[in-house]
Structures are given as C-alpha cells and as structure tokens.
Amino acid sequence: MRWRDEDQGSKDHTPFQEIRHRTGHPGNHLSPGGWEEMKPHLVVWFEIPVNDIERAKNFYESVFEVTLDVLEYGPLKVAVFQMGQDTEGSKGALIKTHESKPSRAGSVVYFATKNINDTLAKVTAYGGKILQSPLSIGEFDTIAQFEDTEGNRVGLYSAK
C-alpha cells in the first residue's frame, strides 16, 4: 500500500516507512543495533487491519494489559504497540486505512501470553470470540485462536 504524503511533496511512503519517519526513528527503527542485530528475527513488523481504531485499541489494551499510541498521518490511522528498545520480538500496530479489511482469512499473528485461559477470558469479556480452544502442540507449548472486535483471526501462544 502506498499513498502520497502532502507534507512531503511527491514522496510516496509505505505505512511502515511513514511511521518510522514521523516518529523520528532512523533506519534502525526496529532494533538499536540496526539490521545486523535484528537478523535473527525474521518477522520484524506486523499490521492488524481494523475498522474502528478506538474500539480495537481498547480491546487490545484491555486483553493484553498494554498501552498503544494512536498516530494519524493523513488517511492513515495506527495504534502502535509500545515496545522498549531492548524488547525481544516483532513490533507492530493496528492500522486503519481506506484499504484496511479485517478478516479471518490469511496470515495469523500470535501473541505470547503466560496464561492462555486467562487471556481467552479477557477476549470474551471485551467483545472477542474464541475460535480455537487451547491446544497442546508438543510437550511444552499451547496455542489458541480468537476473533477480535474487528473480525480478525488472532492467535495466542504460551510456553508451559
């Protein structure tokens, strides 16, 4: 997805480039050590499409007990998951654009949780639906899936 940034003249930006640019992060946005340090993490950014940025923000903040920062860049609205510079894992955002289309089909983002059952209870309490009950995948790991308030299929992962 690309759009014209009126403030920047004829420059085109992807949402990822725009967020990095507008938040003042240099090219090493995803890792303090830049590309070389983040090589072990194949997935470095995710976007979850939403129809209602505030509803989705409230859902994810309530379920995962995190804070999301809402940013607006012309037609682009995002709620970025806050992660410290030293935090492991992928970074990402909820995203609302005219092209956003939440769906159960396609890629599934898995969020880590210490207790899947407690997290699933929050999912239903805040308007989500359980799609797959906890399932043991091997001796030490458990997964589950839910539908968020926007209609996206999202996964949970817990190491026992």
C-alpha positions, 0 to 999 in steps of 0.5 A: 500500500502506498499513498502520497504524503502532502507534507512531503511533496511527491514522496510516496511512503509505505505505512511502515516507512511513514511511521518510522519517519514521523516518529523520528526513528532512523533506519534502525527503527526496529532494533538499536543495533540496526539490521545486523542485530535484528537478523535473527528475527525474521518477522520484524513488523506486523499490521492488524487491519481494523475498522474502528481504531478506538474500539480495537485499541481498547480491546487490545489494551484491555486483553493484553494489559498494554498501552498503544499510541494512536498516530494519524498521518493523513488517511492513515490511522495506527495504534502502535504497540509500545515496545522498549528498545531492548524488547525481544520480538516483532513490533507492530500496530493496528492500522486503519486505512481506506484499504484496511479489511479485517478478516479471518482469512490469511496470515495469523499473528500470535501473541505470547501470553503466560496464561492462555485461559486467562487471556481467552477470558479477557477476549470474551469479556471485551467483545472477542470470540474464541475460535480455537480452544487451547491446544497442546502442540508438543510437550511444552507449548499451547496455542489458541485462536480468537476473533477480535472486535474487528473480525480478525483471526488472532492467535495466542501462544504460551510456553508451559 
